[in-house]
Amino acid sequence: MSTPVNPSNGSGAAHDDDSAAPFALRLEPMDRGWVRVRVEGELALTSASLLEIAVERELQAHSHILLDFSQVDFIDSAGLRAMTALVRTAKTRGRKLRLSSDMPPHARRLMEIVGLLPFVPIQSEDPDDEGDEPDLS
């Protein structure tokens, strides 16, 4: 079951009100303490902040996160900064942060270029199907 989220109050759909670009987050509980965070639209200035707030809340609730960027159209530097912050938060809280293998080529290439993949590995949809943990120290 998918739950649209408004990180400011915990309910409703999260939308980027500062631009006409569409944006939505959907949280889907998975097995064994994992939550899939589906990101849709453009991950830019305001929407990146909404993503960061929602994922940090889940990490604080002792969840591991599978980020699903399959419906992301665009990621800017604010989106990359949010990703970097989430890597740090996950490491600090002892949580796992992964990217779904179902990702558009442009998003995958951007993660490769900026060097995030060693810290946010791509994994299959099954949280049990994980490789070795990366050394984040």
N, C-alpha and C positions, 0 to 999 in steps of 0.2 A: 504494500500500500504506500502510495506516494503522498507526502504532506507538503503543500506549498508553505513557505516560511517567510515571515516578515521579521528579520532579526531585531527590529526595534521593540517589538512587543510579543514576539513568539508565535504570531498567528497570521493568517492571510498569506497572500503572495508577495514575494519580495520583488519590487520593481525599482529601476533606476529612474527616479523622478526628475533628475537634472538634465536629461537628454531624451530625444525621441527614440533612441535605440532600445529595442526590447531586451529585457533581462528577467530571468526567473531562477529561483533556487527551489529544489524539491529534495526533501530528506526522506530516505527510505531505509527503515531498519532492515538489517540483514542478520544472518546467523552469527553466533559467537562474538557478540560485542562490536560488530561492524555496522557502520551507517554509510549508505551510498548517498553522496551529495551530487545531485544532477544540476549542472549549470547550463543555462540556456541563454543564447543571445551574445551580447558583447560584454566582455570582462574588462571594464575600463574604470575610470576614476571612482565614481560613486559605487558602482556595482562591485568593484574589488573590495571596498570597505564592507559591504553587506556580506560578501562571501567570507571574509576574514572573521567577522563577528559571529556568523552562524557556525563556522567550523570550529572556532575557538570554544564556543559554547558546548559543542559536541565532544571536543577533546577534554574539556573540564568535566564532562559527565562520564568520563572513563570509556569513551568509544574510540574505536579505530575507524579511520576514514578512508573510503574509496571515492576519489573525485572522478566524476563522470563528465568529461568535457565533450562528449559526442555531439552535442548540439551547440557548441561554442562557435560563433562566427568570427570573433576578433578578440585578441588579447593585447593590451598595451602595457607600458612600463608599470603602471599602477597595479595591474593584474599580476605581473611578475614580482613586484615588491610584496604583494599579499601572499603569493606562493612562498616566497623566502621566509616571511614572518611565520607562516603556518608550519613550515619545516622546523623552525626553531621551537615553536610552541609544542609541536608533537614530540620532539626530542626531549624537551624539558619535562613533559608530562609522562614520558615513557610509553607513548602511543605510536601506532603505525599509521603512516599517511602514504597512500598509493594513488596512482593514476589508473583509471580503467584503460584496458587495451583498446577499447572502441573509441578512438580519438581521431579527429580530422588530421590529415597530413600537416597542415599549417601549424596546428597546436603542437604536434609531436616535434616538428622541426624547430620551433621556437624553444621548446624545453631542452632540446639537444644543444642548440646554439649557446644558450645562456648557462648551460652546465647544471641544470636542476635534476636531470634523470638519475644521477647517482644517489641523490637524497630523497627523491620521490619516484621510486621505481614504478614501472608499468607492470601491471599484473592482470591475470585473467579475472573473470568475474567471480570466481570462487575464492573466498578469503583463505581457504585451506590450501590453495594451490600457490604457495609462495616459495620464492627462492631464498637464498641466504639473506640475512639482514645486512644492510650496508653499514659500514663503519662511519658514523656521523661525527666522530670526535675530531 
